[in-house]
Amino acid sequence: MVAALAGVSRATVSRVVNSSPKVTPHVVDAVNDAIERLNYVPNRAARSLASRRTQVIALVVPETTAKLFSDPFFATVAQGIALYLSDTDYTLNMLISSEAKSEKTRRYLMGGNVDGALVVSHHSGDHSYSELGQSLPVVFGGRPLIATESASYFVDVDNAAGAAGATAHLVETGRRHIATIAGPQDMPAGLDRLTGWRRTLSMHGFDQSLVELGDFTPESGADAMRRLLDRGVPIDGVFAANDQMAAGAYSVIYERGLSIPGDIAMAGFDDNYYGSTTTPPLTTVHQPSHELGAKMAEVLVALIEGKTVEHVTLMPTNLLVRASTL
C-alpha cells in the first residue's frame, strides 16, 4: 500500500525504511509522506524473519540485584549503552544473572532471542561468557583475568595508569608514607589499580607494605582504614581503589581524631557521587563510565553488522584534584 501510494516499488520502500543511502531525496520524501498518511509501522516480527535478526541486544550483569542498584558504576555504564542504542533500531534487554544460575542466562542468549550481548560487572574480568563468542557477538566491560581468554572483545579504562597517576600526585604533595585500600585481587580493576600504586612507590623507593584489601564497598573501606591505622606506623596518604572505599575510610579517619588532608591526604578512583559529597571533596581518578558504555555498544553493533573491530579498546582516565589532597 505504501509503495502504491508513493508510486515506487516495495523494494524502494524497504530501502527508505532501513535508511539506505541509495535512494534519492525526492523518493525518500514521497515514501515518508505515504508512510505518514497510511500510519504505517514496520512489523518487527516480520522484519526479524526476513533478516534473521531480532534487533535486540542483551545487557548481562552477573551481580546481585543489591550490588547492581547500589553501585553508581553500573548506572552510568548502562546509561551510556542505552543512549548509544537510542539512535539505532536495537532494543536493550537487561539480564541480572548470578553465577549460580548462569546456565539459564546462557540458554536465553543462545536461543535466538538476541543479536548480541554486553557483559558488565566488577567480576567480568573472568569473561565467563566468553565461550558464547563462538556463535554470538559478545563485548565485555573489563579486560580478561585469564590470559587464554584474550581473544574476547572488551572495552576498559587504563586502571594501572590511573592509579599510578593518583599515587604520583600524593607524592608530589609531599606524602612519603602512602597506603592503599586495594580492591579484590580476583578482579582486574583491583589487580591493576594495586599495580599502579606499587609502580609509583617503586619509582621513588617508598615502602610498599601498607596494603589492605576491600571489596569496593564503603564498609570494607572503613574496615581497611581501621586495620591500617591499627598498625601504629606513620601514614600520611591513602590511595583507595574506588570512591566508595575512600568514603568509608573518611569516617574512620575522623573517628580517630585525624584530619583530611592535614594528617592524611586521600585519593580515590571513579569520580562518582561518593567522592563529590565527601567533606572535603575527594581527589579522584575520573573514569569515563558513560563513554565506556557507549563504546561497548558501538563495538557490539559493529560486530553484529560484520565489521572488523579491535579486540581491545582502552579508554584514558584523568585525575581530578580536589581539597582532600591540597
Buried (B, 14 or more C-beta within 10 A) or exposed (E): EBBEBBEBEEEBBBBBBEEEEEBEEEBBEBBBEBBEEEEBEEEEEEBBEEEEBBBBBBBBBBBEEEBBEBBBBBBBBBBBBBEBBEEEBBEBBBBBBEEEEBEEBBEBBEEEEBBBBBBBBBBBBBBBBBEBBEEBBBBBBBBBBEEEBEEBBBBBBBBBBBBBBBBBBBBEBEBEBBBBBBBBEEBBBBBBBBBBBBBBBEEEEBEBEBBBBBBBBBEBBBBBBBBBBEEEEEBBBBBBBBBBBBBBBBBBBEEEEEEBBEEBBBBBBBBBEBBEEBEBBBBBBBBBBBBBBBBBBBBBBBBBEEEEBEEEBBBEBEBBBBBBBE
